[in-house]
Amino acid sequence: MPPRPVSRIVLLLVLLTAGLAPALIACSTPVRLGNVFGDEDKAQKVTAGSVAFEPVVGLPEQLATQLATELGTAAVGRRLTVVGRDDPKAALRAKGYFTATTELSQTRITYVWDLFDATGQRKKRFEDQQVVGRVANDPWSVVDAELLSAIAEATIAEIAVASGT
């Protein structure tokens, strides 16, 4: 029996699949923060126990400034060195995402942190939440220094574990 001729539709599907394969493979590559870190050789020149914080997403600027102060204070207690976000010697980089929601008679502050190593590879993701027993039209207005301190302590504890200090 002679071989069956291949229809144009089948041929088109095969070519389309072959053309999409590289794009699909690229989608499965590990998460990287991008080219913020420069080349991968810099991973050998980092300062052990150092962390740089990228700007947080979702947190109002005034609270972000207060959180930065609390993170610095908590880091000292864990023997971590906080460096500027442009410092190429940071062993870890942290990127945080915050949300505030009101639920009945309480406000929930939820946060997620991604930790990246010096080459830009995501090393760890962790999340947590804090609940405040009061509500307001603006849920961020119930966030006080005590809550920011608790968030900073929990965050730095996770970073210390990830950094091995």
N, C-alpha and C positions, 0 to 999 in steps of 0.2 A: 504494500500500500504506500502510495506517495505521501510525504509529510503534508499536514494541513497548512495552508497559508495563514500567516499571522495577520489578524485584522489591524487596521490602523489605530483603533481605539486601544487595543491591548498594547501595541507598540508605544503609543503615546503615554499610557499609564506607566509602563516600564521606564521610559525615559524620564518622566516626571518624578517618579520615585527615586531613581538614581540621582537626579539633580537635587532633590530635597534631602537626601541622606546626610551630606556634610552639615547642612543647617540644623538638622535634628540632633546630630552628634554634638554640635556646638552647644546646644541647649542643655546637655547633660554634664557640662564641665563644672567643676567646683566653683562656688561663689567666691569672687574676689572683689575687694573694695575698689579696685581700679589702679590707675597709674600714679596714685598719690605717693606710693612707696618707692618709686624709681625701680632700678633693676634689682634682681634677686641676689646679687652679690652683697648688697647692703645688709642682708640678714646676718652676715657674719660679723658686722661692725656695730651691733646694737648694745645698749646698756642694759644689762640684766636687771630685772625688777622695775623697769620703767614702763610707763603707760602715757599715751597721749589721747586726749578726748576730742573727738570730732564734735561739731555743733549738734546739739540734741534736736530732735524733731518733735513738734507738738507742744513743747513746754514754753509758756510765755517768757519773754526775754528776762524780765526781772527775776522770775523764779529760776531760770537757767543760770543766771549770775550767782544767785544764792546757792544753788546746788553745786556749782563749780567750787565755791569756797568750802562747802561741806565735804566734797569729794577729796579736796586737797588735805583737809584736816584728818579725814579718815585714813587716807593713804599713808600719812606719817606713822600712824599707829600700827600699820601692817608692813612697814618697811618697804613701801613702794615709792618710787619717785615719779611724780607727775611732771611731764615735760610738755613743751609747747607742741601744738599740733603740726607745726612745720619741721619739728626736729626729726631728722632722719635716723637718729639712734634709738628711737622708741622701740622697745621690744614688742609691745602690744599697742593696738589702737582700739578705742572703744567708741561705738556709735550707738546712741540711745534714741528710743522712740517712746513718747509718752502720750497717754490719753487720760481724760478725766470724765467720769460719767456720774450722774445722779441716779440713785435707785432708792425709791421710797424715802426713808429718813436718813440715808447715808450717801456719802460720796466715795467713789472708788477711783483711786489713781493706779493705773496699770502702766507698767513700763517693761520694755524689752531692750536688751543690750546685745549687740554683736561685737565679739572680740576678734580682731584680726592680728595675725603675726606680722613680722616685719616685711614679709614678701607679699602681703595682701591676701593670704589665704584665711578664710574664716576658721578660727580655732574653736570658738564656742559661741553658743547663743543661750541666753538665760532670760527668764522673765519672772516678774513678781508683781505684787500689788499691795497697796496699803488702803485700808478702809478708815474713813473719818466719819464719826457719828453725827454729822451735821450736813445740811444742804444749803445751797445758795443758788441764785439765778446763774451766776458764773461759777461753775464748779471749781475753778482754779483759785477762787478767793478763799476757800477753806484750807488751802495748803499753807502751813506755817513752818517756822524754823525747825520745830521738833520733827515734823513729818519729813522734811528734806534731809535732816540728819539721819533718820532711820533709813531712808532710801539710799543715802550715800554709804552708810555702814554696810548695808546688805550688798550693794553694788561692789564696793571695794573688797568685801569678803570673797565674792565670786571671782573677782579679778586676781586676787592673791592666790587662790587655788589654781587658776589657769596659768599663772606665771610661775608657780612652784615656789613662792616665797612664804 
